[in-house]
Amino acid sequence: MVATVCSLLGYALTGEEMSLPDGDGSANSFLAGLEEAGWPPARVRAHAKAAWDNEQPWPHPLPEHSLDRIGAAQWYAKLAAVRVVLGLDAVRMPPSRRTTLSAEEKRLVAEVPPHHGPVG
């Protein structure tokens, strides 16, 4: 996997490995580099919408150990800043397909700790 933080951001947004310099660290600087790599903001937004419409994860999950150079909090802050600039900062999740609880889940919901006394 590519090494720079901006390259990781590029992968998360596009699903493509690319080599991007880290630049000045700002979201706008990153997006300028991403556009030079063939991913203008409109294309990134269309890609995100297509992933969401197909119930695929977006931003794309990074391969294991990709964040060894940067802490998780710093990574998510950088990713969030870019998503805000792109207008893609809303959290979108596919609707749940489950409508009923399993027998084990019903048992756990009905379970009451002894110190709460009898139910009903």
N, CA, C and O of each residue as an XYZ file, in Angstrom:
480
protein
N       0.853     -1.192      0.000
C       0.000      0.000      0.000
C       0.885      1.237      0.000
O       2.009      1.205      0.500
N       0.385      2.300     -0.550
C       1.118      3.550     -0.661
C       1.391      4.143      0.717
O       0.709      3.813      1.687
N       2.393      5.021      0.800
C       2.892      5.428      2.096
C       2.397      6.774      2.620
O       2.181      6.899      3.826
N       2.210      7.780      1.780
C       1.886      9.100      2.316
C       0.436      9.143      2.811
O      -0.418      8.369      2.380
N       0.198     10.073      3.726
C      -1.156     10.247      4.259
C      -2.109     10.633      3.133
O      -3.235     10.138      3.070
N      -1.659     11.515      2.244
C      -2.518     11.918      1.123
C      -2.803     10.748      0.184
O      -3.895     10.652     -0.375
N      -1.837      9.870      0.011
C      -2.079      8.683     -0.814
C      -3.114      7.779     -0.153
O      -3.953      7.191     -0.834
N      -3.057      7.669      1.165
C      -4.067      6.890      1.885
C      -5.443      7.533      1.757
O      -6.441      6.841      1.561
N      -5.492      8.865      1.869
C      -6.768      9.567      1.677
C      -7.304      9.338      0.270
O      -8.499      9.111      0.080
N      -6.418      9.400     -0.705
C      -6.829      9.154     -2.090
C      -7.426      7.767     -2.245
O      -8.443      7.596     -2.917
N      -6.796      6.776     -1.626
C      -7.321      5.412     -1.696
C      -8.687      5.328     -1.012
O      -9.611      4.713     -1.544
N      -8.813      5.939      0.151
C     -10.080      5.880      0.885
C     -11.225      6.496      0.087
O     -12.356      6.012      0.140
N     -10.932      7.558     -0.649
C     -11.982      8.250     -1.397
C     -12.279      7.633     -2.749
O     -13.408      7.714     -3.234
N     -11.265      7.008     -3.371
C     -11.447      6.534     -4.749
C     -11.387      5.016     -4.893
O     -11.906      4.464     -5.863
N     -10.761      4.343     -3.940
C     -10.563      2.902     -4.053
C      -9.395      2.545     -4.946
O      -9.162      1.366     -5.216
N      -8.652      3.543     -5.411
C      -7.495      3.323     -6.281
C      -6.214      3.708     -5.548
O      -6.155      4.735     -4.873
N      -5.187      2.868     -5.692
C      -3.886      3.242     -5.151
C      -3.302      4.323     -6.031
O      -3.345      4.235     -7.258
N      -2.755      5.344     -5.394
C      -2.139      6.446     -6.130
C      -1.043      7.050     -5.268
O      -1.039      6.910     -4.045
N      -0.137      7.708     -5.918
C       0.958      8.362     -5.220
C       0.685      9.855     -5.193
O       0.757     10.526     -6.222
N       0.375     10.369     -4.020
C       0.105     11.794     -3.862
C       1.041     12.357     -2.791
O       1.195     11.748     -1.732
N       1.661     13.496     -3.046
C       2.498     14.104     -2.009
C       1.627     14.656     -0.886
O       0.459     14.979     -1.101
N       2.193     14.760      0.301
C       1.418     15.263      1.434
C       1.150     16.759      1.376
O       0.243     17.233      2.059
N       1.900     17.521      0.590
C       1.636     18.949      0.435
C       1.651     19.679      1.761
O       2.420     19.329      2.657
N       0.800     20.700      1.896
C       0.783     21.487      3.137
C      -0.149     20.900      4.191
O      -0.283     21.466      5.276
N      -0.788     19.788      3.894
C      -1.639     19.122      4.873
C      -3.077     19.592      4.902
O      -3.888     19.032      5.641
N      -3.420     20.609      4.115
C      -4.801     21.111      4.127
C      -5.684     20.266      3.210
O      -5.205     19.617      2.280
N      -6.969     20.292      3.493
C      -7.933     19.553      2.668
C      -7.928     20.092      1.237
O      -7.990     19.319      0.280
N      -7.855     21.401      1.092
C      -7.879     21.992     -0.258
C      -6.635     21.616     -1.050
O      -6.722     21.350     -2.249
N      -5.481     21.590     -0.395
C      -4.247     21.179     -1.068
C      -4.355     19.721     -1.511
O      -3.971     19.372     -2.628
N      -4.879     18.878     -0.630
C      -5.063     17.473     -0.972
C      -5.997     17.331     -2.169
O      -5.700     16.580     -3.099
N      -7.123     18.044     -2.156
C      -8.092     17.927     -3.244
C      -7.525     18.430     -4.567
O      -7.887     17.922     -5.628
N      -6.637     19.427     -4.512
C      -5.979     19.886     -5.741
C      -5.100     18.775     -6.312
O      -5.087     18.552     -7.522
N      -4.367     18.082     -5.445
C      -3.541     16.962     -5.893
C      -4.373     15.812     -6.420
O      -4.006     15.164     -7.400
N      -5.495     15.562     -5.765
C      -6.387     14.486     -6.202
C      -6.968     14.808     -7.589
O      -7.107     13.927     -8.437
N      -7.300     16.080     -7.796
C      -7.820     16.489     -9.106
C      -6.759     16.311    -10.190
O      -7.070     15.886    -11.303
N      -5.520     16.632     -9.867
C      -4.433     16.437    -10.834
C      -4.263     14.958    -11.171
O      -3.807     14.613    -12.261
N      -4.632     14.089    -10.232
C      -4.538     12.644    -10.465
C      -5.759     12.100    -11.201
O      -5.892     10.889    -11.379
N      -6.652     12.997    -11.628
C      -7.817     12.569    -12.404
C      -9.092     12.399    -11.603
O     -10.069     11.841    -12.104
N      -9.096     12.870    -10.372
C     -10.270     12.744     -9.516
C     -10.743     14.117     -9.043
O     -10.505     14.481     -7.892
N     -11.409     14.885     -9.910
C     -11.979     16.161     -9.458
C     -13.105     15.896     -8.452
O     -13.642     14.789     -8.403
N     -13.462     16.900     -7.655
C     -14.504     16.710     -6.631
C     -15.800     16.091     -7.153
O     -16.397     15.255     -6.474
N     -16.240     16.485     -8.338
C     -17.492     15.931     -8.883
C     -17.373     14.424     -9.095
O     -18.328     13.686     -8.854
N     -16.212     13.971     -9.541
C     -16.011     12.534     -9.761
C     -15.986     11.789     -8.425
O     -16.532     10.691     -8.315
N     -15.354     12.384     -7.413
C     -15.316     11.746     -6.087
C     -16.734     11.637     -5.528
O     -17.117     10.598     -4.991
N     -17.515     12.721     -5.659
C     -18.904     12.688     -5.159
C     -19.726     11.631     -5.900
O     -20.507     10.911     -5.278
N     -19.559     11.532     -7.211
C     -20.298     10.527     -7.988
C     -19.878      9.114     -7.574
O     -20.708      8.210     -7.488
N     -18.591      8.939     -7.323
C     -18.080      7.626     -6.884
C     -18.669      7.261     -5.519
O     -19.086      6.122     -5.308
N     -18.705      8.213     -4.605
C     -19.267      7.956     -3.276
C     -20.746      7.594     -3.387
O     -21.207      6.646     -2.751
N     -21.486      8.351     -4.196
C     -22.918      8.073     -4.355
C     -23.141      6.689     -4.951
O     -24.043      5.967     -4.527
N     -22.324      6.317     -5.935
C     -22.462      4.992     -6.549
C     -22.190      3.893     -5.519
O     -22.886      2.878     -5.494
N     -21.188      4.094     -4.680
C     -20.893      3.106     -3.635
C     -22.071      3.004     -2.671
O     -22.506      1.903     -2.334
N     -22.584      4.141     -2.230
C     -23.724      4.124     -1.304
C     -24.945      3.477     -1.939
O     -25.629      2.677     -1.301
N     -25.220      3.821     -3.197
C     -26.387      3.255     -3.887
C     -26.287      1.731     -4.012
O     -27.300      1.032     -4.006
N     -25.065      1.231     -4.122
C     -24.838     -0.212     -4.231
C     -24.546     -0.860     -2.877
O     -24.105     -2.007     -2.807
N     -24.801     -0.103     -1.798
C     -24.609     -0.576     -0.424
C     -23.188     -1.086     -0.188
O     -22.973     -2.075      0.512
N     -22.225     -0.386     -0.791
C     -20.807     -0.684     -0.600
C     -20.229      0.340      0.372
O     -20.741      1.455      0.475
N     -19.173     -0.028      1.080
C     -18.587      0.938      2.020
C     -17.895      2.091      1.296
O     -17.189      1.879      0.310
N     -18.097      3.280      1.778
C     -17.377      4.455      1.321
C     -17.311      5.420      2.478
O     -18.344      5.654      3.105
N     -16.193      5.989      2.800
C     -14.881      5.806      2.221
C     -14.432      4.348      2.283
O     -14.842      3.587      3.159
N     -13.583      3.986      1.334
C     -13.105      2.607      1.256
C     -12.247      2.277      2.470
O     -11.415      3.088      2.877
N     -12.440      1.096      3.052
C     -11.601      0.702      4.191
C     -10.153      0.515      3.741
O      -9.877      0.028      2.644
N      -9.255      0.911      4.609
C      -7.830      0.783      4.300
C      -7.332     -0.609      4.650
O      -7.862     -1.250      5.558
N      -6.325     -1.076      3.942
C      -5.722     -2.364      4.295
C      -5.129     -2.311      5.704
O      -4.786     -1.243      6.212
N      -5.020     -3.461      6.305
C      -4.486     -3.578      7.663
C      -3.101     -2.932      7.741
O      -2.311     -3.028      6.802
N      -2.823     -2.295      8.834
C      -1.544     -1.636      9.153
C      -1.276     -0.389      8.317
O      -0.162      0.133      8.350
N      -2.249      0.097      7.579
C      -2.040      1.299      6.782
C      -1.841      2.535      7.650
O      -1.169      3.484      7.246
N      -2.421      2.520      8.833
C      -2.357      3.703      9.691
C      -1.221      3.640     10.695
O      -1.244      4.353     11.698
N      -0.229      2.799     10.443
C       0.897      2.699     11.369
C       1.677      4.017     11.449
O       2.284      4.301     12.481
N       1.672      4.827     10.383
C       2.405      6.108     10.378
C       1.623      7.231     11.053
O       2.214      8.213     11.503
N       0.329      7.098     11.124
C      -0.522      8.177     11.634
C      -1.533      7.559     12.582
O      -2.043      6.470     12.322
N      -1.826      8.235     13.668
C      -2.799      7.720     14.617
C      -4.209      7.756     14.059
O      -4.515      8.535     13.156
N      -5.050      6.913     14.600
C      -6.437      6.835     14.119
C      -7.163      8.171     14.263
O      -7.910      8.566     13.368
N      -6.953      8.865     15.369
C      -7.643     10.144     15.572
C      -7.210     11.164     14.517
O      -8.043     11.889     13.974
N      -5.917     11.219     14.231
C      -5.431     12.143     13.198
C      -5.978     11.753     11.827
O      -6.361     12.616     11.037
N      -6.012     10.456     11.550
C      -6.534      9.981     10.267
C      -7.985     10.406     10.089
O      -8.348     10.974      9.059
N      -8.820     10.129     11.098
C     -10.238     10.449     10.956
C     -10.474     11.953     10.906
O     -11.427     12.403     10.270
N      -9.624     12.740     11.565
C      -9.757     14.196     11.486
C      -9.446     14.674     10.069
O     -10.158     15.522      9.531
N      -8.388     14.136      9.463
C      -8.039     14.520      8.091
C      -9.128     14.077      7.107
O      -9.519     14.837      6.221
N      -9.608     12.856      7.271
C     -10.655     12.348      6.394
C     -11.931     13.183      6.549
O     -12.590     13.497      5.558
N     -12.275     13.536      7.774
C     -13.473     14.341      8.019
C     -13.346     15.719      7.378
O     -14.310     16.223      6.802
N     -12.161     16.337      7.472
C     -11.964     17.665      6.874
C     -12.161     17.617      5.365
O     -12.776     18.514      4.788
N     -11.646     16.583      4.728
C     -11.798     16.441      3.269
C     -13.263     16.196      2.918
O     -13.777     16.757      1.950
N     -13.927     15.362      3.701
C     -15.342     15.074      3.419
C     -16.204     16.326      3.557
O     -17.155     16.508      2.797
N     -15.882     17.188      4.519
C     -16.640     18.435      4.686
C     -16.479     19.308      3.445
O     -17.463     19.829      2.920
N     -15.248     19.469      2.976
C     -14.998     20.295      1.790
C     -15.727     19.718      0.573
O     -16.230     20.464     -0.267
N     -15.779     18.390      0.484
C     -16.467     17.745     -0.642
C     -17.995     17.765     -0.494
O     -18.718     17.487     -1.451
N     -18.477     18.091      0.699
C     -19.923     18.038      0.942
C     -20.413     16.619      1.161
O     -21.590     16.325      0.953
N     -19.509     15.731      1.583
C     -19.846     14.320      1.795
C     -19.676     13.931      3.257
O     -19.274     12.809      3.566
N     -19.983     14.862      4.152
C     -19.735     14.599      5.564
C     -20.896     13.930      6.284
O     -20.768     13.601      7.463
N     -22.011     13.722      5.621
C     -23.130     13.012      6.258
C     -22.801     11.525      6.336
O     -22.176     10.966      5.435
N     -23.227     10.903      7.413
C     -23.029      9.462      7.555
C     -24.209      8.771      6.901
O     -25.361      9.044      7.238
N     -23.923      7.882      5.971
C     -24.984      7.152      5.274
C     -24.766      5.679      5.475
O     -23.681      5.150      5.231
N     -25.802      5.032      5.919
C     -25.740      3.597      6.123
C     -26.923      2.963      5.408
O     -28.004      3.549      5.348
N     -26.722      1.775      4.867
C     -27.858      1.117      4.223
C     -28.906      0.762      5.267
O     -28.566      0.534      6.428
N     -30.172      0.714      4.873
C     -31.210      0.360      5.832
C     -31.017     -1.067      6.342
O     -30.525     -1.944      5.632
N     -31.414     -1.264      7.574
C     -31.326     -2.603      8.140
C     -32.330     -3.505      7.446
O     -33.455     -3.097      7.158
N     -31.919     -4.713      7.185
C     -32.818     -5.671      6.539
C     -33.522     -6.544      7.578
O     -34.411     -7.329      7.248
N     -33.114     -6.395      8.827
C     -33.710     -7.217      9.878
C     -35.006     -6.601     10.362
O     -35.106     -5.382     10.506
N     -35.977     -7.420     10.609
C     -37.253     -6.921     11.117
C     -37.632     -7.561     12.442
O     -38.490     -7.037     13.152
N     -37.018     -8.669     12.786
C     -37.341     -9.339     14.038
C     -36.067     -9.732     14.768
O     -35.005     -9.889     14.166
N     -36.199     -9.888     16.078
C     -35.081    -10.338     16.889
C     -35.020    -11.854     16.870
O     -36.036    -12.535     16.738
N     -33.799    -12.368     17.006
C     -33.649    -13.823     17.119
C     -34.098    -14.250     18.512
O     -34.301    -13.406     19.385
N     -34.251    -15.536     18.722
C     -34.665    -16.048     20.034
C     -33.666    -15.634     21.113
O     -34.067    -15.246     22.210
N     -32.383    -15.713     20.813
C     -31.345    -15.325     21.778
C     -31.427    -13.834     22.096
O     -31.267    -13.444     23.252
N     -31.674    -12.996     21.088
C     -31.808    -11.555     21.319
C     -33.048    -11.245     22.159
O     -32.999    -10.371     23.024
N     -34.151    -11.942     21.917
C     -35.358    -11.751     22.727
C     -35.096    -12.129     24.179
O     -35.557    -11.446     25.094
N     -34.346    -13.234     24.396
C     -34.012    -13.653     25.755
C     -33.180    -12.583     26.456
O     -33.415    -12.278     27.625
N     -32.201    -12.008     25.737
C     -31.353    -10.990     26.344
C     -32.126     -9.715     26.656
O     -31.883     -9.086     27.687
N     -33.053     -9.323     25.786
C     -33.858     -8.134     26.032
C     -34.744     -8.335     27.261
O     -34.955     -7.401     28.035
N     -35.259     -9.545     27.440
C     -36.149     -9.832     28.563
C     -35.394    -10.009     29.878
O     -35.987     -9.919     30.953
N     -34.108    -10.256     29.797
C     -33.305    -10.493     30.987
C     -33.194     -9.237     31.841
O     -32.899     -8.156     31.331
N     -33.432     -9.385     33.149
C     -33.359     -8.261     34.081
C     -32.393     -8.647     35.191
O     -32.486     -9.753     35.725
N     -31.461     -7.759     35.553
C     -30.551     -8.090     36.654
C     -31.337     -8.342     37.947
O     -32.383     -7.730     38.160
N     -30.843     -9.235     38.807
C     -31.568     -9.595     40.038
C     -31.887     -8.411     40.925
O     -32.930     -8.415     41.579
N     -31.052     -7.416     40.976
C     -31.303     -6.280     41.870
C     -32.422     -5.362     41.383
O     -32.797     -4.431     42.097
N     -32.962     -5.597     40.198
C     -34.078     -4.797     39.691
C     -35.423     -5.335     40.165
O     -36.449     -4.681     39.979
N     -35.431     -6.497     40.763
C     -36.674     -7.082     41.230
C     -37.483     -7.695     40.107
O     -37.062     -7.683     38.951
N     -38.637     -8.227     40.445
C     -39.460     -8.883     39.429
C     -40.012     -7.872     38.416
O     -40.284     -6.714     38.734
N     -40.162     -8.360     37.200
C     -40.716     -7.531     36.132
C     -42.231     -7.652     36.160
O     -42.771     -8.738     36.371
N     -42.913     -6.535     35.947
C     -44.350     -6.558     35.786
C     -45.028     -6.298     37.030
O     -46.258     -6.282     37.070
